[in-house]
């Protein structure tokens, strides 16, 4: 079993604009008998903090958008901005969604969403997602045993 610190770091990195996912690691940890509350907390906090990194990039680093290393294309940003403009801050509850979630958190920074509602909305969405992943993994691991 790997440490909960590793779950935190992998969850954080997977929420940034870097490619990757943390769900498989979380499921494996459930099946290996990790303490569920601490697993949920580490994954949720890491993933939420990773999204906050995206928010900070949108807020402070957008001027580098045309650079090759910048992780979101202008087209992805515009699509996320349209989504955000249509659904408002409540759309941050869906920051865990693949493809649109990471650019959405970057756009929240671009549009200067205050950090507190940002963290509350993103954190709630990610907490619910990890609770569901852990619950389903628990069912699957119990059935497989």
C-alpha positions as CSV (number, residue, x, y, z in Angstrom):
1,X,0.0,0.0,0.0
2,X,1.3,3.5,-0.8
3,X,1.1,6.3,1.6
4,X,-1.8,8.7,1.8
5,X,0.7,11.5,1.1
6,X,1.3,9.9,-2.3
7,X,-2.5,9.8,-2.9
8,X,-2.5,13.5,-2.0
9,X,0.3,14.3,-4.5
10,X,-1.1,12.2,-7.3
11,X,-4.6,13.8,-6.8
12,X,-3.0,17.2,-6.8
13,X,-1.1,16.7,-10.0
14,X,-4.1,15.1,-11.7
15,X,-6.2,18.2,-11.0
16,X,-3.7,20.5,-12.6
17,X,-3.5,20.9,-16.3
18,X,-1.0,18.0,-16.4
19,X,-2.4,14.8,-17.9
20,X,-3.3,12.0,-15.4
21,X,-5.9,10.7,-13.2
22,X,-6.2,9.6,-9.5
23,X,-9.2,7.4,-9.6
24,X,-7.4,4.2,-10.3
25,X,-5.0,4.8,-7.4
26,X,-7.9,5.6,-5.1
27,X,-9.7,2.4,-6.1
28,X,-6.5,0.3,-5.6
29,X,-6.1,1.8,-2.2
30,X,-9.7,0.9,-1.2
31,X,-9.1,-2.7,-2.4
32,X,-5.9,-2.8,-0.4
33,X,-7.7,-1.7,2.8
34,X,-6.6,1.9,3.2
35,X,-8.5,3.8,5.8
36,X,-11.4,5.2,3.8
37,X,-11.9,8.6,5.5
38,X,-8.2,9.5,5.3
39,X,-8.1,8.2,1.7
40,X,-11.1,10.4,0.8
41,X,-9.6,13.4,2.6
42,X,-6.2,13.1,1.0
43,X,-7.6,12.7,-2.5
44,X,-10.2,15.5,-2.0
45,X,-7.7,18.0,-0.6
46,X,-5.0,17.2,-3.1
47,X,-7.4,17.4,-6.1
48,X,-8.9,20.6,-4.8
49,X,-5.5,22.2,-4.3
50,X,-4.5,21.1,-7.8
51,X,-7.5,23.0,-9.2
52,X,-6.5,26.0,-7.1
53,X,-3.1,25.9,-9.0
54,X,-5.1,26.1,-12.2
55,X,-7.1,29.1,-10.8
56,X,-3.8,30.8,-9.9
57,X,-2.5,30.2,-13.4
58,X,-5.6,31.8,-14.9
59,X,-5.4,34.7,-12.5
60,X,-1.6,35.4,-12.8
61,X,-0.1,33.6,-15.8
62,X,-2.7,34.1,-18.7
63,X,-0.3,36.5,-20.4
64,X,1.7,33.4,-21.3
65,X,-1.2,31.7,-23.1
66,X,0.5,31.9,-26.5
67,X,3.6,30.1,-25.3
68,X,4.1,26.5,-26.3
69,X,4.4,25.2,-22.7
70,X,1.1,26.8,-21.6
71,X,-1.2,23.8,-20.9
72,X,-4.5,25.2,-22.2
73,X,-5.1,26.2,-25.8
74,X,-6.9,29.4,-26.5
75,X,-9.8,27.3,-28.0
76,X,-10.1,25.3,-24.8
77,X,-10.1,28.4,-22.7
78,X,-12.8,30.1,-24.9
79,X,-15.0,26.9,-24.6
80,X,-14.6,26.9,-20.8
81,X,-15.3,30.6,-20.7
82,X,-18.5,30.1,-22.6
83,X,-19.5,27.3,-20.2
84,X,-18.7,29.4,-17.2
85,X,-20.6,32.5,-18.6
86,X,-23.6,30.3,-19.2
87,X,-23.7,28.4,-15.9
88,X,-22.0,30.8,-13.6
89,X,-20.0,30.0,-10.5
90,X,-22.1,27.0,-9.7
91,X,-20.5,25.3,-12.7
92,X,-17.4,24.9,-10.5
93,X,-19.2,22.0,-8.8
94,X,-18.4,20.2,-12.0
95,X,-14.6,20.9,-12.0
96,X,-14.0,17.2,-11.7
97,X,-15.4,16.4,-15.1
98,X,-12.9,15.3,-17.7
99,X,-11.9,17.6,-20.6
100,X,-13.8,20.7,-19.4
101,X,-13.0,20.7,-15.7
102,X,-9.4,21.8,-15.7
103,X,-9.9,24.6,-18.2
104,X,-13.0,25.7,-16.2
105,X,-10.9,26.2,-13.1
106,X,-8.3,28.2,-15.1
107,X,-11.1,30.4,-16.5
108,X,-12.4,31.0,-12.9
109,X,-9.0,32.5,-12.3
110,X,-9.1,34.5,-15.5
111,X,-12.5,35.9,-14.5
112,X,-11.3,36.7,-11.0
113,X,-13.7,34.5,-9.1
114,X,-12.9,35.0,-5.4
115,X,-10.8,32.2,-3.9
116,X,-13.2,31.3,-1.1
117,X,-16.3,30.5,-3.2
118,X,-13.9,28.8,-5.7
119,X,-12.5,26.5,-3.1
120,X,-15.9,25.7,-1.5
121,X,-17.6,24.9,-4.8
122,X,-14.7,22.9,-6.3
123,X,-14.0,21.2,-3.0
124,X,-17.6,20.1,-2.7
125,X,-17.8,18.7,-6.2
126,X,-14.5,16.8,-5.8
127,X,-15.5,15.5,-2.3
128,X,-18.7,14.1,-3.7
129,X,-16.8,12.5,-6.6
130,X,-14.3,10.8,-4.4
131,X,-17.0,9.7,-2.0
132,X,-18.7,8.0,-4.9
133,X,-15.5,6.5,-6.3
134,X,-14.6,5.1,-2.9
135,X,-18.1,3.8,-2.3
136,X,-18.3,2.0,-5.7
137,X,-14.7,0.7,-5.2
138,X,-15.7,-0.7,-1.8
139,X,-18.7,-2.5,-3.4
140,X,-16.5,-3.9,-6.2
141,X,-13.7,-5.0,-4.0
142,X,-16.1,-6.7,-1.6
143,X,-17.9,-8.5,-4.4
144,X,-14.6,-9.6,-5.9
145,X,-13.4,-11.1,-2.6
